[in-house]
């Protein structure tokens, strides 16, 4: 599970999930709810409604909903499309 954040002086700054692009394949839609096996990989897409078009986005990975924290990656606005992110699933 992923959560996205943008810096905000008053709250945690968690971003709202947005609609996926229309060209998202059925395979990606099916894979995003599957459990990934150790050493396995899947392609995934995520969309978020940005609070700012200038502040970096921090994407945090968790093992399932409410699971343990796996890691994070900070993306600069305008540079985070079509990038792979290894969360080290164990």
LOMI-603862 format. One record per residue (C-alpha): residue number from 1; residue in three letters; x, y, z. Coordinates in Angstrom, 2 decimals, m for minus. Last residue first. Example, Ala and Ser with C-alpha at 12.3 -4.5 7.8 and 13.67 -1.06 7.14 Angstrom:
2
(2, 'ser', (13.67, m1.06, 7.14))
(1, 'ala', (12.30, m4.50, 7.80))
This chain:
90
(90, 'unk', (9.92, m9.27, 1.96))
(89, 'unk', (8.90, m6.46, m0.40))
(88, 'unk', (11.86, m4.15, m0.98))
(87, 'unk', (9.91, m1.03, m1.99))
(86, 'unk', (11.53, m0.76, m5.41))
(85, 'unk', (10.22, 2.28, m7.31))
(84, 'unk', (10.13, 2.43, m11.09))
(83, 'unk', (9.59, 5.78, m12.77))
(82, 'unk', (6.99, 6.47, m15.46))
(81, 'unk', (6.15, 10.01, m14.31))
(80, 'unk', (8.05, 11.44, m11.34))
(79, 'unk', (10.01, 14.37, m12.79))
(78, 'unk', (7.48, 17.21, m13.04))
(77, 'unk', (7.21, 17.77, m9.29))
(76, 'unk', (10.23, 16.36, m7.49))
(75, 'unk', (9.67, 12.89, m6.13))
(74, 'unk', (10.67, 11.74, m2.64))
(73, 'unk', (10.86, 7.97, m2.06))
(72, 'unk', (9.78, 6.08, 1.02))
(71, 'unk', (10.30, 2.81, 2.83))
(70, 'unk', (8.71, m0.38, 4.11))
(69, 'unk', (6.49, 0.82, 7.00))
(68, 'unk', (4.64, m2.02, 8.69))
(67, 'unk', (1.03, m2.71, 7.88))
(66, 'unk', (m2.05, m0.54, 8.28))
(65, 'unk', (m3.30, m1.53, 4.83))
(64, 'unk', (m0.73, m3.89, 3.38))
(63, 'unk', (3.05, m3.78, 3.85))
(62, 'unk', (3.53, m0.03, 3.72))
(61, 'unk', (5.16, 2.21, 1.13))
(60, 'unk', (5.58, 5.99, 1.46))
(59, 'unk', (5.50, 8.40, m1.50))
(58, 'unk', (6.77, 11.88, m0.71))
(57, 'unk', (5.68, 14.50, m3.25))
(56, 'unk', (7.78, 17.66, m3.70))
(55, 'unk', (6.12, 21.08, m3.57))
(54, 'unk', (5.59, 23.19, m6.71))
(53, 'unk', (2.24, 22.15, m8.19))
(52, 'unk', (0.62, 22.10, m4.77))
(51, 'unk', (m2.17, 20.05, m3.17))
(50, 'unk', (m1.78, 17.33, m5.77))
(49, 'unk', (m4.68, 14.97, m6.44))
(48, 'unk', (m3.08, 11.55, m6.52))
(47, 'unk', (m2.74, 8.87, m9.18))
(46, 'unk', (m1.20, 5.43, m8.84))
(45, 'unk', (m0.07, 2.97, m11.44))
(44, 'unk', (1.33, m0.49, m11.01))
(43, 'unk', (3.57, m2.94, m12.79))
(42, 'unk', (4.29, m6.11, m10.88))
(41, 'unk', (7.42, m7.67, m9.41))
(40, 'unk', (8.24, m10.80, m7.49))
(39, 'unk', (11.26, m11.39, m5.22))
(38, 'unk', (8.99, m12.31, m2.32))
(37, 'unk', (5.49, m12.69, m3.73))
(36, 'unk', (3.35, m9.62, m4.37))
(35, 'unk', (m0.13, m9.83, m2.85))
(34, 'unk', (m2.66, m8.74, m5.46))
(33, 'unk', (m4.78, m5.57, m5.44))
(32, 'unk', (m2.63, m3.60, m7.91))
(31, 'unk', (m2.21, m6.60, m10.20))
(30, 'unk', (m5.79, m6.59, m11.53))
(29, 'unk', (m5.77, m2.89, m12.51))
(28, 'unk', (m2.30, m3.24, m14.04))
(27, 'unk', (m3.44, m6.25, m16.06))
(26, 'unk', (m6.62, m4.44, m17.17))
(25, 'unk', (m4.44, m1.74, m18.72))
(24, 'unk', (m4.47, 1.95, m17.73))
(23, 'unk', (m5.13, 4.00, m20.91))
(22, 'unk', (m7.90, 6.05, m19.26))
(21, 'unk', (m5.49, 7.55, m16.72))
(20, 'unk', (m6.15, 6.60, m13.09))
(19, 'unk', (m8.51, 8.77, m11.05))
(18, 'unk', (m7.17, 10.46, m7.94))
(17, 'unk', (m6.19, 9.28, m4.46))
(16, 'unk', (m6.26, 12.13, m1.95))
(15, 'unk', (m2.93, 13.43, m0.68))
(14, 'unk', (m1.72, 13.18, 2.91))
(13, 'unk', (m0.44, 16.57, 4.11))
(12, 'unk', (0.19, 15.54, 7.72))
(11, 'unk', (m1.58, 18.75, 8.72))
(10, 'unk', (m0.92, 22.42, 9.54))
(9, 'unk', (2.29, 23.51, 7.77))
(8, 'unk', (1.80, 21.25, 4.72))
(7, 'unk', (4.47, 19.35, 2.85))
(6, 'unk', (3.04, 17.00, 0.23))
(5, 'unk', (2.19, 13.39, 0.99))
(4, 'unk', (1.44, 10.16, m0.86))
(3, 'unk', (0.40, 6.85, 0.70))
(2, 'unk', (1.21, 3.48, m0.83))
(1, 'unk', (0.00, 0.00, 0.00))
